[in-house]
Each structure stands twice: as C-alpha cells, then as structure tokens.
Amino acid sequence: MDRRTLLKIMGGIAALPALGKAIKGAGIKATKVAGKVLPKVQGMPEWFTPLVNKIMKEGTDISPKATRVEDIIKVKKLEVPAPDGKSNDIITMTEYPDGRIDIEANVYGGAFDSPFSLEYRPPRSDINLDTGAEIKSPGDFTVVEQRPRPESGNPGKIEIDYESMSVDDTISNLERLEGIGTGKRIHPRRVEQRTGARKFVEDNPYEDVVNRYPDPEVDYDQMYDQMKDEWLLYD
C-alpha cells in the first residue's frame, strides 16, 4: 500500500461521524496534555501530576523483578541537587497496578528532619459480588510525615511517629516538590509560612498534640510535665 492510498483510507475513516469525532478528540488531548493524566481526587494539589510526569521522564528505573503480573510495580528514583549544593534530594516514586502512586521525598525540610511521602489513591469502581451493586470509591490524597501524638497505651506522654495529613496541615517542605515538578519559582511567602509552621511544631510538640487531639480523657498538663525533661534531652 502506497502513501496516497493510506491517506485516502484514513480520510474515509475520519469522515465517519463516530470515529471522526473520536480521532479528533484524541488529537486535541494529545496536544494539550503531555505525559500521564491523573484523575483528580480530593486534597490533590495541581502540581502533583507535573511532579509524577517529571519523575517518569527523568527518573532512573529501579523497579524490582516480578514473576507474577499482579506483583509488578514500577519504581523510579529522581536525584536533584539540593539547595545547599553539597548533596542531592532523592525522590522515589512507586506505581502500583491498581493506579496507586506513592512518592517518598528525602529532601531538606521534612518534618523532624525525616523523609515524608505523598500517597495518591485514584477513584475506582467495584462490584458487590453478593448484590451486584456498584461500589464507588472517590479516591484520596494524603501526605505522610512525622508528627507528635499521644503515646500508644500511655496518653500522658508524646511519641513521634508517621501520620497522614492533608496538604494544608502538612509541615514538611511540599514547596520543594512543587518547584521540582513544575519548574516554577515558589512565592517566598508560601515557603516562609510552611517553614514557620514546621519550626513551631518541632519546638512545641505539646501544642501540636493539643491542637490535633482535643481528647478530654488525655491529661495534657501531666503530659507536659512528663515530657519537658525528655524533650530537652531529645533536642
């Protein structure tokens, strides 16, 4: 088949109402969006999709080998020079077959000097095998970072552990990831606000616990008295 014949055939297919609209629609999407397009979920910032696409494009593939299809995951690692110019920020992204995406950020500005992660859960639809009814899940987006909380089994004390937070409540340096993903300069005021919140929580873990765990059964005064010396030792 020569080129002219092929073009005639394609032109005839495009002239069909349904197929013509589908081809034209696909062309428009391809020109407007580059890379993966993630369904929007509650709490997901606009810069998350550009970050995912950047890691996909520039990251190094470190995916583990798998023998079963259901065990296949894609893992990519992106290293970016840190602001201090002496080290690299390391961002690792894991994609699961069901559409879940986890991004671990080992960058400067993590809460309590620890890595933090972004967890994306896409919308999904399942079928109840007993009733045949459709079960819809809207998906969600959370940030997992180190935060103080009442110690398990001993609410009079504080422990530091990973907890799921919303983007607005997070104290870790999300602006660093946003800048890496979009390539745009982040307004200094936003950076200062996040940095200030992080410093406050790290310096005043007791206050953070009181704000996030308004539990009348917790003796916060006792907690404060018990943790003062320990926290000074921790510092």
ABEGO torsion letter per residue (X at the ends): XBAAAAAAAAAAAAABAAAAAAAAAAAAAAAABBEBBBBBBBGBBAAAAAAAAAAAAABBBABBBBABAAABBBBBBBBBBBAAGABBBBBBBBBBAAGBBBBBBBBBGBBGGBBBBBBBBBBBBBBBAAAGBBBBBAEBBBBBBBBBBBBBGBAABBBBBBBBBBAAABABBAAAAAAAAAGBBBBAAAAAAAAAAAAAAAABAAAAAAAABBBAABBAAAAAAAAAAAAAAAX
